[in-house]
Amino acid sequence: MNDALERTFDAWWARQAEGRGLRLSLPRWSAPVGDVSAGQTEPSTLSLSLRKGWVYADRYAPGSLDERRLTVSVRLREGDAARGAIWQHGEPILTDELAALAALAIRQAHFAPAKPAVDPGFYAFGRWLLAALDADDGGLAARLFAAEPRAGWWWGRVLDRAGHAAAAERAWVWQIGSAGDTTDDDPAARDPEAAVRSLLGLTQSQRSAPADRLGLCGRAQRVFDRTGFRHFDLQTRVDLARAAALIELGYRVEGRGALKVVERRLVANPSAGLAGQTLRLGTLAWRGGGGLTLLRLGTALAGGLVTSATARYKLNQARRRRRWRSRRPRLPHAFVHPSLDPQAVRRVALVRLDRIGDLVCMQPIVRRVRDRYPDAAIDLYVTAGLGPIAARLAPDLRIVEIDWKHADRFAEQLYRFTQTPPYNLLIDLLEPDVPRHARLDRALRATARVGFDSPARRDVFTHRVPRPEFSTHLIDRTARLLRPLGVAVPDTTDWRPRLTPPEPPEPATKAASPGERPSVALHVGAGWRFKRWYPDRWAEVARGLIESHGVRLTVLTGPDPDEAAMADEVARLVGDAATVQRPDLDALPDLLAGHDLVLANDSGPMHLALALDVPTVVAWGPGDLTLFRPRGPVAVVAHQSRDANGPQDVDADRSPMGHAYEDVPCLVNVTADAVLADARRMLDKTKAPASPVTPPDATAAAAPSS
């Protein structure tokens, strides 16, 4: 909805420039508004000032917008609790635009660098808005959350920081809606993160009773469970609030049990809020179990931070980031936006040193850079070995493979890059701070540099894009790098990767004839061991497809020896109807495109298949479903538990929550029946089933599913 809001802002600003300003005529509502209006009298006239650079601070790089200030004159009139209206030359504007004005005011109050108290119109309009929501029949609230799904949470944060706790609670209540019993029209379903954060805000209120806080934690957990939203820090905060409420109610055994769950998560997977959460956990442990419990907790946390593979991984990352961080002074956040006209940009460098799936997800962004600069020479820097995939992202790309895993060769390449002619534009497509990207960005000389505002690379970029504050898809997050180039990008897009092979195959070569058996490719691999579904369950799905549709099964695997062993195990359990292939990366896309259906884990081959428009069924493990949810003709089977979305330490022998591979809940909860049902449905969409085929000795070779 940000596009519609921005168009509304621009239209109002154009009318204001023509001398037709906005006048907001609102009644003085008789409904109580809590401590916001206690002892205060509102003036009869005031003004609401909106600056576009503040309203859309999360959408555009600082300084990239023309300075536009929209001033709305507000008159509070006496009268009954009738609806307020915006008047222009005697003609009222619809309630939709009133909700749009409220959304714009809330966005500025949240993102403005200064406190909104500098503009007295903010609080007066906000007091009216809260009272209007209470007295309204729900229409205004529905329009407000349709214009800005996070409006209640943001406005509550503003009021809470200003010391208006009661009004903040009421704003959060409007954000929550019926959280836990989510429907498509419910605010919690539209933005579960905002609902969970609003519920946590209510649990931290001093006026709420322990029983109320326990109920709020239950509602927050239902939002997690019913929407599939996962956030490590928020889940830990919810569990801590639940444990505190249980201890206050006298249920010390249950409270200590909840604390052990949090302790296990913090030991196995330290997060950004580790210090504050550990302090809160220690306080609750003292209240719930005394000194011995606190001593045991401290010993477990200290030992976990020393011995945990995840903790060692994060410590090494922080040490490497500090080692390669530049000592030069950082550029200020406010900068003058230089011209990036397509006529002036002749050479462009794109940097993304990552894995297969992440590189495939960059295709919509790379394609739009090519469309923005059709006459420029574009160099795409990728990890060594991914050149065959990178060449298919967009036409006329020059692929430069970087061997960053070999220190000497990487250093030699960096030295050569410092001697090459400079680029007009460099775009770093990676959001997190990674030392190899920081070194490469500094070696490549460029006039204009675009990237996310991150500590290790902040001094490198001339155009720093704010990192998204909310959990969104990887494509939507990276697409914000296009905004400084003059490309309008909404916060949420429907872009999906589409690979363009050099010679597109004929349609008849992919789909089998009506009497021919459909072909199914099963790729058992994934970059992280704990994303690989169990071989016996893949075999059960394959046998079901052979019996119902008579499919021809090809089991694919990568170069990893563990993946090869899993592929051989699946083929053994299925029988003679399955064949095993180990294609190289150059042949993998064409091989996937020649099948009617692909079965895969959360992996790079899964993204490849969808980018080639091949129907795909995914057995999803502990990966971040919000960040990497596949787009295209796909069916995702996922039953994620609280230990999902942990850091992927490929060398660890246990999951971030300490589970062995055979006991990872996110894999155990994915059943073969669910995957088989989706696979059959996808096949039925493409063709009628052929004569069923029962593989010889398949039943005898099969192992029971766990």
Residue pairs with C-beta under 8 A, 6 or more apart in sequence:
1 103
1 146
1 147
1 148
1 149
2 56
2 59
2 490
2 491
3 488
3 490
4 100
4 147
5 100
5 103
5 104
5 107
5 147
5 148
6 56
8 97
8 100
8 104
9 50
9 52
9 55
9 68
9 70
9 104
10 68
12 22
12 70
13 52
13 68
13 70
15 21
15 22
15 88
16 22
16 70
16 71
20 88
20 89
21 71
21 72
21 73
22 70
22 72
22 73
22 86
22 88
22 101
23 72
23 73
23 74
23 75
23 86
23 87
23 88
24 48
24 72
24 73
24 74
24 75
24 84
24 86
24 87
24 101
24 125
25 75
25 77
25 84
25 85
25 86
25 87
26 74
26 75
26 76
26 77
26 84
26 128
27 76
27 77
27 78
27 79
27 80
27 81
27 82
27 84
28 42
28 76
28 77
28 78
28 79
29 81
29 128
29 131
29 132
29 135
30 80
30 81
31 81
31 131
31 134
31 135
32 131
33 127
33 130
33 131
33 167
34 130
34 164
34 166
34 167
34 170
35 164
35 165
35 166
35 167
36 123
36 126
36 127
36 130
36 159
36 164
36 166
36 167
37 127
42 76
42 124
42 127
43 76
43 120
43 124
44 75
44 76
44 77
45 73
45 74
45 75
45 76
46 73
46 74
46 76
46 120
46 121
46 124
47 71
47 72
47 73
47 74
47 119
47 121
48 71
48 72
48 74
48 101
48 105
48 119
48 121
48 122
48 125
49 69
49 70
49 71
49 72
49 119
49 121
50 69
50 70
50 71
50 72
50 104
50 105
50 108
51 67
51 68
51 69
51 70
51 108
51 112
52 65
52 66
52 67
52 68
52 69
52 70
53 60
53 62
53 63
53 65
53 67
53 68
54 107
54 108
54 111
54 112
54 113
55 104
55 107
55 108
55 111
56 65
56 107
56 111
57 111
57 112
57 466
58 111
58 466
58 468
58 469
58 491
59 480
59 483
59 491
60 483
60 484
61 337
61 463
61 464
61 465
61 466
61 483
61 484
62 333
62 334
62 335
62 464
62 466
63 334
63 335
63 336
63 337
64 337
64 463
64 483
64 484
70 104
72 101
72 121
74 121
74 124
74 125
76 124
76 128
81 135
83 95
83 136
84 98
84 128
84 132
85 92
85 93
85 98
86 92
86 93
86 97
86 98
86 101
87 93
95 139
95 140
95 143
96 143
96 147
98 140
98 143
99 140
99 143
99 144
99 146
99 147
100 147
102 125
102 129
102 144
102 147
102 151
103 144
103 147
103 148
103 151
105 122
105 125
105 126
106 126
106 148
106 151
106 154
106 155
106 158
107 148
107 154
108 116
108 122
109 116
109 122
109 126
109 154
109 155
109 158
110 154
110 155
110 157
110 158
115 161
115 162
116 122
116 123
116 158
117 123
117 162
123 162
126 155
126 158
126 159
126 167
127 167
129 155
130 167
130 170
130 171
132 140
133 140
133 141
133 144
133 174
134 170
141 174
142 185
144 151
145 151
145 152
145 175
145 187
145 190
148 154
149 187
149 190
149 191
149 194
150 175
150 191
150 194
150 470
151 175
152 171
152 172
152 173
152 174
152 175
152 176
152 187
152 194
152 198
153 171
153 172
153 175
153 191
153 194
153 195
153 197
153 198
153 201
155 171
156 168
156 169
156 171
156 172
156 175
156 198
156 201
157 168
157 201
159 165
159 167
159 168
159 171
160 168
160 201
165 205
165 206
165 207
168 201
169 201
169 202
169 205
169 207
172 198
172 199
172 201
172 202
173 198
173 202
174 187
175 187
175 194
175 195
175 198
176 187
176 188
176 195
176 198
176 199
176 202
176 219
177 186
177 187
177 188
177 195
178 186
178 188
179 186
179 187
179 188
179 195
179 196
179 198
179 199
179 219
179 220
179 222
179 223
180 188
180 218
180 219
180 220
180 221
180 222
180 223
180 226
181 222
182 188
182 189
182 192
182 222
182 223
182 226
182 227
183 189
187 194
187 195
188 195
188 223
188 227
189 227
191 470
192 223
192 224
192 227
192 229
193 229
193 231
193 234
193 470
193 471
194 470
195 220
195 223
196 220
196 223
196 224
196 229
196 231
196 234
196 238
197 234
199 216
199 217
199 219
199 220
199 223
199 238
200 220
200 234
200 237
200 238
200 241
202 208
202 213
202 216
203 213
203 216
203 217
203 241
203 245
204 241
208 216
210 244
210 245
210 248
210 249
211 245
211 249
213 241
213 244
213 245
214 242
214 245
214 246
214 249
216 241
217 238
217 239
217 241
217 242
217 245
218 242
220 238
221 238
221 242
223 229
224 230
224 235
224 238
224 642
228 625
228 626
228 638
228 640
229 471
229 626
230 624
230 625
230 626
230 640
230 644
230 645
231 471
231 645
232 265
232 269
232 271
232 645
232 646
233 271
233 272
233 273
233 277
235 265
235 642
236 262
236 265
236 266
236 271
236 273
236 277
237 273
237 277
239 258
239 261
239 262
239 265
239 642
240 262
240 277
240 280
240 281
240 284
242 258
243 255
243 256
243 258
243 259
243 262
243 284
243 288
244 255
244 280
244 284
246 252
246 254
246 255
246 258
247 255
247 284
247 287
247 288
252 288
252 289
255 284
255 288
256 285
256 288
256 289
256 293
259 281
259 284
259 285
259 288
259 297
261 642
262 277
262 281
263 281
263 297
263 300
263 301
264 657
264 658
265 642
265 643
265 657
266 274
266 277
266 278
266 281
266 301
266 304
267 300
267 301
267 303
267 304
267 305
267 308
267 658
268 304
268 308
268 310
268 646
268 654
268 655
268 656
268 657
268 658
269 308
269 310
269 646
269 647
269 656
269 657
270 305
270 308
270 310
270 311
270 314
271 277
278 301
281 297
282 294
282 297
282 298
285 293
285 294
285 297
286 293
286 294
304 311
305 311
309 649
309 651
309 652
309 653
309 654
310 646
310 647
310 649
310 652
310 656
313 647
313 649
313 651
313 652
314 647
320 435
321 433
321 435
321 438
321 455
321 456
323 435
324 435
324 438
324 439
324 456
325 438
325 455
325 456
326 438
326 442
326 459
326 460
328 459
329 459
330 458
330 459
331 458
331 459
331 461
331 462
331 464
333 453
333 464
335 462
335 463
337 463
337 484
338 448
338 462
340 425
340 448
340 484
340 485
340 486
342 372
342 373
342 374
342 375
342 376
344 424
345 373
345 376
345 424
345 425
346 375
346 376
346 377
346 424
347 376
347 377
347 379
347 421
347 422
347 423
347 424
347 425
348 369
348 373
348 376
348 377
348 378
348 379
348 423
348 424
348 425
348 426
348 427
349 378
349 379
349 381
349 423
349 425
349 426
349 427
349 444
349 446
350 366
350 369
350 378
350 379
350 380
350 381
350 426
350 427
350 429
351 381
351 426
351 427
351 428
351 429
351 430
351 437
351 440
351 441
351 444
352 358
352 359
352 362
352 380
352 381
352 382
352 429
352 430
353 381
353 382
353 383
353 402
353 404
353 430
353 434
353 436
353 437
353 440
354 382
354 383
354 430
355 383
355 527
355 604
356 386
356 389
356 527
356 585
356 603
356 604
356 605
356 607
356 608
357 527
357 603
357 604
357 606
357 607
357 608
357 628
358 474
359 382
359 383
359 386
359 389
359 390
359 393
359 604
360 389
360 393
360 497
360 499
360 604
360 607
360 608
360 611
361 474
361 475
361 478
361 497
361 607
361 628
362 393
362 429
362 478
362 497
363 393
363 394
363 497
363 498
363 499
363 611
364 475
364 479
364 493
364 495
364 496
364 497
364 498
365 429
365 475
365 478
365 479
365 481
365 482
366 378
366 380
366 393
366 394
366 397
367 393
367 394
368 479
368 482
368 487
369 378
369 394
369 427
369 482
369 485
370 378
370 394
370 395
370 396
370 397
372 482
372 485
372 486
372 487
373 425
376 424
376 425
377 398
378 394
378 396
378 397
378 398
379 397
379 398
379 399
379 400
379 423
380 390
380 393
380 397
380 398
380 399
380 400
381 400
381 402
381 440
381 444
382 389
382 390
382 399
382 400
382 401
382 402
383 401
383 402
383 404
383 405
384 401
384 402
384 403
384 404
384 405
385 401
385 585
386 401
386 585
387 399
387 401
388 585
388 586
388 589
389 499
389 585
389 589
389 608
390 397
390 399
391 397
391 399
392 499
392 500
392 501
392 502
392 589
393 499
394 500
395 500
402 410
402 413
402 436
402 440
403 409
403 410
403 413
404 410
404 436
404 440
410 436
410 439
414 439
414 440
414 443
415 443
417 440
417 443
417 444
417 445
418 443
418 445
420 444
420 445
421 445
422 445
422 446
422 447
423 444
423 445
423 446
423 447
424 446
424 447
424 448
425 446
425 447
425 448
425 449
425 450
425 485
426 441
426 444
426 446
426 448
426 449
426 450
427 449
427 450
427 451
427 481
428 437
428 441
428 449
428 450
428 451
428 452
428 457
428 460
428 461
428 481
429 478
429 481
430 437
430 452
431 452
431 454
431 467
431 477
431 478
432 454
433 454
433 455
433 456
433 457
434 456
435 456
437 457
438 456
438 457
438 460
441 449
441 451
441 457
441 460
441 461
442 460
448 462
448 463
449 460
449 461
449 462
449 463
450 461
450 462
450 463
450 465
450 481
450 484
450 485
451 457
451 460
451 461
451 463
451 464
451 465
451 481
452 464
452 465
452 466
452 467
452 481
453 461
453 464
453 465
453 466
453 467
454 467
458 464
463 484
465 480
465 481
465 483
465 484
466 480
467 477
468 476
468 477
468 480
468 491
471 626
471 627
472 491
472 492
472 626
472 627
473 492
473 626
473 627
473 628
473 629
473 631
474 627
474 628
475 493
475 495
475 496
475 497
475 631
476 491
476 492
476 493
476 495
477 627
479 489
479 493
479 495
480 489
482 489
483 489
494 631
495 631
496 610
496 611
496 631
496 632
497 607
497 610
497 611
497 631
497 632
498 611
498 613
499 589
499 608
499 611
499 612
501 589
501 590
501 593
501 612
505 590
505 593
505 594
509 594
510 593
510 594
510 595
510 596
511 596
511 686
511 687
512 518
512 519
512 596
512 687
514 687
514 688
515 690
516 690
517 549
517 550
517 551
517 552
517 690
517 693
518 549
518 550
518 551
518 552
518 596
518 597
518 683
518 686
518 687
518 689
518 690
519 551
519 552
519 554
519 594
519 595
519 596
519 597
520 542
520 545
520 551
520 552
520 553
520 554
520 595
520 596
520 597
520 598
520 599
520 679
520 683
521 554
521 556
521 591
521 592
521 595
521 597
521 598
521 599
521 609
522 538
522 542
522 553
522 554
522 555
522 556
522 570
522 578
522 598
522 599
522 600
523 556
523 557
523 592
523 598
523 599
523 600
523 601
523 603
523 605
523 606
524 532
524 533
524 535
524 538
524 555
524 556
524 557
524 563
524 566
524 567
524 570
524 601
525 532
525 556
525 557
525 558
525 560
525 563
525 566
525 567
525 601
525 603
525 605
526 532
526 601
526 602
526 603
526 621
527 603
527 604
527 648
527 650
528 623
528 648
528 650
529 562
529 650
529 661
530 621
530 622
530 648
530 655
530 661
530 664
530 666
530 667
531 601
531 602
531 603
531 621
531 622
531 623
532 563
532 566
532 601
532 621
533 601
533 619
533 621
533 667
533 670
534 662
534 667
534 706
535 566
535 569
535 570
535 573
536 569
536 573
536 703
536 704
536 705
536 706
537 619
537 670
537 671
537 672
537 675
537 705
537 706
538 570
538 599
538 619
539 569
539 570
539 573
539 574
539 702
539 703
540 672
540 676
540 702
540 705
541 599
541 672
541 675
541 676
541 679
542 551
542 553
542 570
542 574
542 577
542 578
542 599
543 573
543 574
543 695
543 698
543 702
544 672
544 676
544 679
544 680
545 551
545 553
545 676
545 679
545 680
545 683
546 553
546 574
546 577
546 692
546 693
546 694
546 695
546 698
547 692
547 693
547 694
548 680
548 689
548 692
549 680
549 683
549 689
549 690
549 692
550 689
550 690
550 691
550 692
550 693
551 596
551 597
551 683
552 577
553 574
553 577
553 578
553 579
554 578
554 579
554 580
554 581
554 591
554 595
555 567
555 570
555 571
555 574
555 578
555 579
555 580
555 581
556 567
556 580
556 581
556 582
556 583
556 588
556 591
556 592
556 605
557 563
557 564
557 566
557 567
557 580
557 581
557 582
558 564
558 582
558 605
559 582
564 582
567 580
567 582
568 580
570 578
571 578
571 579
571 580
572 701
573 701
573 702
573 703
574 695
574 698
574 701
574 702
575 695
575 696
575 697
575 698
575 701
576 695
576 696
576 697
577 693
577 695
577 698
578 695
581 591
583 591
588 605
588 608
589 608
589 612
592 598
592 605
592 608
592 609
592 612
592 614
593 609
593 612
593 614
595 614
596 614
596 615
596 683
596 686
596 687
597 614
597 615
597 616
597 617
597 679
597 682
597 683
597 686
598 605
598 606
598 609
598 614
598 615
598 616
598 617
599 616
599 617
599 619
599 675
599 679
600 606
600 609
600 616
600 617
600 618
600 619
601 618
601 619
601 620
601 621
602 618
602 620
602 621
602 623
602 628
606 616
606 618
606 630
607 630
609 616
610 616
610 630
610 631
610 632
610 633
610 634
611 632
613 632
613 633
614 633
615 633
615 634
615 682
615 683
615 685
615 686
616 630
616 632
616 633
616 634
616 635
616 682
617 634
617 635
617 637
617 675
617 678
617 679
617 682
618 630
618 634
618 635
618 636
618 637
618 638
619 637
619 667
619 670
619 675
620 636
620 637
620 638
620 640
620 666
620 670
621 664
621 666
621 667
621 670
622 640
622 643
622 644
622 645
622 646
622 655
622 656
622 664
622 666
622 667
623 644
623 645
623 648
624 644
624 645
625 636
625 638
625 640
625 644
629 636
630 636
633 682
635 678
635 679
635 681
635 682
637 670
637 671
637 674
637 675
637 678
638 666
638 670
639 666
639 669
639 670
640 666
640 669
641 665
641 666
641 669
643 655
643 656
643 657
643 659
643 664
643 665
643 666
644 666
646 655
646 656
646 657
647 656
649 656
654 660
655 661
655 664
659 665
662 706
668 706
672 705
683 689
